[in-house]
Amino acid sequence: MLSKYTIVSGVVFGAVALVQLVRAVNQWSVQIGSFNVPVWASWIAAVFAGSLCIWAFKSAQK
């Protein structure tokens, strides 16, 4: 049975992965202060957050 914490964390990581993927595909620029965040960083963030999302749901099924 999935705990509420696992469901919430899986959904949050899935949403973060989706937003990062949309940003990378659309080549949206992001600037934090004077630092321009490169688009390739969003590809890495999407893979990382997506992996955490999958891990959350897989670990809850054991």
Long-range contacts (C-beta under 8 A, 24 or more apart in sequence): 1-60, 2-57, 2-60, 2-61, 3-60, 6-56, 6-57, 6-59, 6-60, 7-60, 9-52, 9-56, 10-53, 10-56, 10-57, 10-60, 11-53, 13-49, 13-50, 13-52, 13-53, 13-56, 14-49, 14-50, 14-53, 16-45, 16-49, 17-45, 17-46, 17-47, 17-49, 17-50, 17-53, 18-46, 20-45, 20-46, 20-49, 21-46, 21-50
